[in-house]
């Protein structure tokens, strides 16, 4: 499932086609994805101007001139693809309609934004912009890891006394919004903390080290366009490239990349998810 860097990359790719532009025509080609679409969604979107595109955790939020906000969740295989606009030196013409093109937005200026989702685990919803923070998918989220509300004091408080593995604590969206399995594995490797260590046993010094490493890994991943492992594509259809710099994720049985370490990357399963780490230098 796309994590924060992938969703942020898609948001940035949608900006030239959507922000400040009117939705000339919206087409909704089925009644639902993961959940039913809101009533009269095509009618409510058609004619609305996109005032801004922002991200909250793994969700894209399009604030509209109608006083509503369109929430977009990519799910496991969802793609937001832009066609009909100039992107750098490439022009992406409108492709022929595809089987899984579930929502199509024809934008002012000639761009088309298509939400394609083969497995239909994605979602879209409309809500009053003023009530976004109370939406069931957003209300309980923790602070953004790249924002000012995420700091050592917050993280220390969320880890204190918790008898859960540190990896699980970092994946908990109530503690930090947007972190997923790939990036937590990479963060813990750089911090030299085992994913098996209990959250309550992470020291104050390690918490201080974790916060900037989390920001560093996410920033690097966004700059690389995210990680493409299966279905993820950027808004122009291109792959992300951060997977080429993974140090531990999906590198089971490879030598540890830490200079001077003779360890081998191991894989274990925590809460149904693969954890990759070096038992020699992550303690």
C-alpha positions in Angstrom: 0.0 0.0 0.0 1.4 3.5 -0.9 2.9 5.2 2.2 3.5 8.9 2.9 6.2 9.4 0.3 4.2 7.8 -2.5 1.0 9.8 -1.7 3.0 13.0 -1.4 4.6 12.3 -4.8 1.2 11.8 -6.4 -0.1 15.0 -4.8 2.7 17.0 -6.2 2.2 15.4 -9.6 -1.5 16.4 -9.6 -0.8 20.0 -8.7 -0.2 21.4 -12.2 -3.3 19.7 -13.5 -5.7 20.4 -10.7 -4.8 23.2 -8.3 -6.6 26.5 -9.2 -8.5 24.8 -12.0 -12.2 24.0 -12.4 -13.5 20.5 -12.8 -15.3 20.8 -16.1 -16.8 17.3 -16.0 -16.7 14.5 -13.5 -17.6 11.0 -14.4 -18.2 8.3 -11.8 -18.3 4.9 -13.5 -19.4 2.6 -10.7 -21.3 3.0 -7.4 -18.4 2.2 -5.1 -14.8 1.3 -4.5 -13.9 0.1 -1.0 -17.0 1.9 0.2 -19.9 3.5 -1.7 -19.2 6.8 -3.3 -21.0 9.8 -1.7 -24.4 10.7 -3.2 -24.4 12.7 -6.4 -20.6 12.8 -6.4 -20.2 13.5 -10.1 -22.7 16.4 -9.9 -21.1 17.8 -6.8 -17.7 17.8 -8.4 -18.6 19.1 -11.8 -18.1 22.9 -12.0 -16.1 23.1 -8.7 -12.7 24.8 -8.6 -9.9 23.1 -6.8 -8.6 25.7 -4.4 -5.8 23.6 -3.0 -4.4 20.1 -2.9 -3.0 18.9 0.5 -2.1 15.6 2.1 -3.0 14.2 5.5 -1.2 11.0 6.3 -1.9 8.7 3.4 -4.8 10.7 2.1 -4.9 13.4 -0.6 -7.4 16.2 0.1 -8.7 18.5 -2.6 -10.4 21.6 -1.2 -13.1 22.8 -3.5 -14.8 26.2 -4.1 -18.1 24.6 -3.1 -17.0 24.4 0.5 -16.4 20.7 0.2 -13.2 18.6 0.2 -12.6 15.6 -1.9 -10.8 12.9 0.0 -8.7 10.4 -2.1 -7.2 7.2 -0.7 -5.2 5.1 -3.2 -5.6 1.8 -1.3 -3.4 -1.0 -2.5 -3.6 -0.6 -6.3 -5.2 2.8 -6.9 -3.5 5.2 -9.3 -4.2 8.9 -10.0 -3.0 9.4 -13.6 -2.8 12.7 -15.5 -3.1 12.9 -19.2 -3.5 15.7 -21.8 -1.0 18.1 -20.3 2.6 19.0 -20.8 4.9 17.5 -18.1 8.5 18.7 -18.7 9.3 17.8 -22.2 6.7 15.0 -22.5 3.1 15.4 -23.6 0.7 12.7 -22.2 -2.3 12.3 -24.5 -5.5 11.0 -23.2 -5.4 7.2 -23.2 -8.3 5.0 -24.3 -10.7 4.3 -21.4 -9.6 1.3 -19.4 -11.6 -1.2 -17.5 -10.7 0.0 -14.1 -11.0 3.8 -14.7 -13.6 4.4 -12.0 -13.5 8.2 -11.6 -12.5 10.6 -14.4 -12.1 14.3 -13.9 -11.8 16.5 -17.0 -10.1 19.7 -15.8 -10.1 23.2 -17.1 -7.0 23.6 -19.4 -7.4 20.2 -21.0 -5.9 17.8 -18.4 -7.7 14.6 -17.5 -7.2 13.0 -14.0 -8.2 9.4 -13.9 -8.5 7.3 -10.7 -7.8 3.7 -11.8 -8.0 1.0 -9.2 -7.9 -2.7 -10.3 -8.4 -4.2 -6.9 -10.9 -1.5 -5.7 -9.4 -1.1 -2.2 -9.1 2.7 -2.7 -11.8 5.2 -1.7 -13.1 8.7 -2.4 -15.4 10.8 -0.2 -16.8 14.3 0.0 -17.0 16.3 3.2 -17.5 19.8 4.4 -14.1 21.4 4.3 -14.6 23.0 7.7 -15.3 19.5 9.2 -12.3 17.7 7.7 -10.6 17.1 11.0 -13.7 15.2 12.2 -13.9 12.8 9.3 -13.7 9.2 10.6 -10.6 8.4 8.5 -8.7 11.6 9.8 -10.0 12.3 13.3 -7.6 10.0 15.3 -4.5 10.5 13.3 -1.2 11.5 15.0 1.0 14.4 13.9 2.6 14.6 10.4 6.2 13.4 10.7 7.4 16.2 8.5 5.5 18.9 10.5 6.2 21.0 13.5 4.0 19.0 15.8 6.2 15.9 15.5 9.1 16.2 17.9 11.1 14.3 20.5 8.7 15.2 23.3 5.7 13.8 21.5 7.4 10.6 20.4 8.8 9.9 23.9 5.4 10.4 25.4 3.8 8.0 22.9 6.4 5.3 23.5 6.6 5.6 27.3 5.5 2.4 29.1 4.3 0.7 26.0 4.9 -3.1 25.9 4.6 -3.3 22.2 7.5 -3.6 19.7 9.0 -0.3 18.6 8.1 -1.1 15.0 4.4 -1.5 15.8 4.5 1.7 17.8 5.9 3.6 14.8 3.3 2.1 12.5 0.5 3.1 14.8 -1.2 6.0 12.9 -2.4 7.4 16.3 1.3 8.0 17.2 2.6 9.2 13.8 0.6 9.8 10.6 1.7 8.2 7.3 4.5 5.9 8.3 4.3 2.5 6.8 6.2 -0.8 6.8 8.9 0.0 4.3 10.0 3.2 5.8 9.8 2.0 9.4 12.2 -0.8 8.5 14.6 1.7 6.9 14.3 4.1 9.8 15.0 1.5 12.5 18.1 0.3 10.5 19.6 3.8 10.3 18.8 4.3 14.0 20.4 0.9 14.9 17.3 -0.2 16.8 15.9 -3.7 16.5 12.3 -3.8 15.4 11.8 -6.4 18.1 12.7 -4.1 20.9 9.8 -3.0 23.1 8.8 0.7 22.7 9.2 1.3 26.5 12.9 0.2 26.3 13.9 2.8 23.7 16.1 5.3 25.5 15.7 9.1 25.5 18.9 9.4 23.4 17.5 6.9 20.8 14.2 8.9 20.6 16.2 12.1 19.9 18.0 10.2 17.2 14.8 8.7 15.7 13.0 11.9 14.9 15.5 13.4 12.4 16.1 10.0 10.9 12.3 9.6 10.2 12.3 13.0 8.5 15.5 12.1 6.6 14.2 8.8 5.2 10.8 10.3 4.2 12.4 13.3 2.6 14.8 11.1 0.6 11.9 8.9 -0.5 9.8 11.8 -1.7 12.8 13.2 -3.7 13.1 9.8 -5.3 9.4 9.7 -6.3 8.5 7.0 -3.7 9.0 3.3 -3.9 7.5 1.1 -6.7 7.2 -2.5 -5.7 4.0 -3.7 -7.3 1.2 -1.3 -8.4 2.4 2.2 -7.5 3.0 4.8 -10.2 3.5 8.5 -10.1 0.8 10.8 -11.6 2.6 10.8 -14.9 2.7 7.0 -14.9 6.4 6.8 -14.0 7.8 4.5 -11.4 9.3 5.7 -8.1 13.0 4.9 -7.5 13.6 4.8 -3.7 13.5 1.0 -3.8 16.9 1.1 -5.4 18.4 2.6 -2.2 16.8 0.2 0.3 19.3 -0.8 2.9 17.3 -3.5 4.6 13.8 -3.8 3.2 13.3 -6.8 1.0 17.1 -7.6 1.3 16.9 -10.9 3.3 20.1 -12.8 3.4 22.1 -9.9 1.9 25.2 -8.6 3.7 24.5 -5.7 6.1 25.5 -2.4 4.4 26.8 -0.9 7.6 30.6 -0.4 7.2 32.5 -2.8 9.4 29.4 -5.0 10.2 29.6 -8.6 9.3 25.9 -9.3 9.8 23.3 -10.6 7.4 19.9 -9.0 6.8 17.2 -11.1 8.4 13.5 -11.2 8.0 10.8 -11.9 10.6 7.1 -11.4 10.7 5.4 -8.9 13.1 1.7 -8.5 13.1 1.5 -10.1 9.7 4.1 -7.8 8.1 7.7 -8.6 7.2 10.4 -6.9 9.2 13.9 -6.7 7.7 16.8 -5.9 10.0 20.4 -6.7 10.8 20.6 -8.7 14.1 24.2 -7.7 14.5 24.0 -3.9 14.5 20.3 -3.4 15.4 19.9 -4.0 19.1 
